[in-house]
Amino acid sequence: MVNMGGVYISSGSEQQSTQRSAIDSNGILKQLKPAIISVVSEQAQRPGTPLWKAIKDGRYTA
């Protein structure tokens, strides 16, 4: 199982099923990771977004 910022992706190995779908978790991660990075980067650079304001003001709360 992989946690990507609260989004959990499981390869399905934790549960056995007779009708198991073929999910390529590595392929999913290869597509999701750049998409998530792109969105975060866009939000960090777009003036007025909460992320941009947090970076600009130097405020970060985890």
C-alpha atoms as a printed R data frame, in Angstrom:
   type eleno elety resid chain resno       x       y       z
1  ATOM     1    CA   MET     A     1   0.000   0.000   0.000
2  ATOM     2    CA   VAL     A     2   1.252   3.467  -0.900
3  ATOM     3    CA   ASN     A     3   0.123   6.698   0.755
4  ATOM     4    CA   MET     A     4   0.234   9.733  -1.511
5  ATOM     5    CA   GLY     A     5  -0.918  12.589   0.687
6  ATOM     6    CA   GLY     A     6  -3.880  10.775   2.176
7  ATOM     7    CA   VAL     A     7  -4.692   8.883  -1.026
8  ATOM     8    CA   TYR     A     8  -3.985   5.216  -0.446
9  ATOM     9    CA   ILE     A     9  -3.183   2.939  -3.361
10 ATOM    10    CA   SER     A    10  -3.106  -0.785  -2.818
11 ATOM    11    CA   SER     A    11  -1.800  -3.376  -5.218
12 ATOM    12    CA   GLY     A    12  -4.591  -5.661  -4.075
13 ATOM    13    CA   SER     A    13  -2.291  -8.240  -2.528
14 ATOM    14    CA   GLU     A    14  -3.907  -7.697   0.885
15 ATOM    15    CA   GLN     A    15  -7.206  -9.150  -0.321
16 ATOM    16    CA   GLN     A    16  -7.666 -12.268  -2.385
17 ATOM    17    CA   SER     A    17 -10.610 -12.380  -4.761
18 ATOM    18    CA   THR     A    18 -11.853 -14.865  -7.325
19 ATOM    19    CA   GLN     A    19 -12.647 -11.998  -9.699
20 ATOM    20    CA   ARG     A    20  -9.502  -9.935  -9.164
21 ATOM    21    CA   SER     A    21  -9.009  -7.028 -11.556
22 ATOM    22    CA   ALA     A    22  -5.633  -6.591 -13.120
23 ATOM    23    CA   ILE     A    23  -4.370  -3.362 -11.592
24 ATOM    24    CA   ASP     A    24  -0.878  -2.184 -12.352
25 ATOM    25    CA   SER     A    25  -0.147  -0.203  -9.192
26 ATOM    26    CA   ASN     A    26   3.296   0.779 -10.463
27 ATOM    27    CA   GLY     A    27   1.742   2.157 -13.630
28 ATOM    28    CA   ILE     A    28  -0.831   4.075 -11.615
29 ATOM    29    CA   LEU     A    29   1.883   5.578  -9.414
30 ATOM    30    CA   LYS     A    30   3.972   6.522 -12.454
31 ATOM    31    CA   GLN     A    31   0.997   8.517 -13.757
32 ATOM    32    CA   LEU     A    32  -0.199   9.970 -10.450
33 ATOM    33    CA   LYS     A    33   3.132  11.196  -9.110
34 ATOM    34    CA   PRO     A    34   3.875  13.685 -11.939
35 ATOM    35    CA   ALA     A    35   0.234  14.814 -11.970
36 ATOM    36    CA   ILE     A    36   0.288  15.541  -8.231
37 ATOM    37    CA   ILE     A    37   3.636  17.334  -8.505
38 ATOM    38    CA   SER     A    38   2.277  19.408 -11.391
39 ATOM    39    CA   VAL     A    39  -0.820  20.487  -9.444
40 ATOM    40    CA   VAL     A    40   1.174  21.351  -6.312
41 ATOM    41    CA   SER     A    41   3.693  23.309  -8.389
42 ATOM    42    CA   GLU     A    42   0.914  25.179 -10.186
43 ATOM    43    CA   GLN     A    43  -0.779  26.067  -6.891
44 ATOM    44    CA   ALA     A    44   2.525  27.203  -5.384
45 ATOM    45    CA   GLN     A    45   3.129  29.582  -8.301
46 ATOM    46    CA   ARG     A    46  -0.408  30.941  -8.755
47 ATOM    47    CA   PRO     A    47  -0.854  34.157  -6.736
48 ATOM    48    CA   GLY     A    48  -3.724  34.039  -4.269
49 ATOM    49    CA   THR     A    49  -3.939  30.293  -3.743
50 ATOM    50    CA   PRO     A    50  -3.679  29.054  -0.141
51 ATOM    51    CA   LEU     A    51  -0.375  27.312  -0.906
52 ATOM    52    CA   TRP     A    52   1.073  30.415  -2.554
53 ATOM    53    CA   LYS     A    53  -0.011  32.549   0.428
54 ATOM    54    CA   ALA     A    54   1.524  30.082   2.889
55 ATOM    55    CA   ILE     A    55   4.825  30.103   1.006
56 ATOM    56    CA   LYS     A    56   4.811  33.886   0.575
57 ATOM    57    CA   ASP     A    57   3.966  34.562   4.221
58 ATOM    58    CA   GLY     A    58   6.348  31.892   5.460
59 ATOM    59    CA   ARG     A    59   3.549  30.130   7.295
60 ATOM    60    CA   TYR     A    60   3.396  26.370   7.207
61 ATOM    61    CA   THR     A    61   1.346  24.161   9.472
62 ATOM    62    CA   ALA     A    62   1.679  20.426   9.186
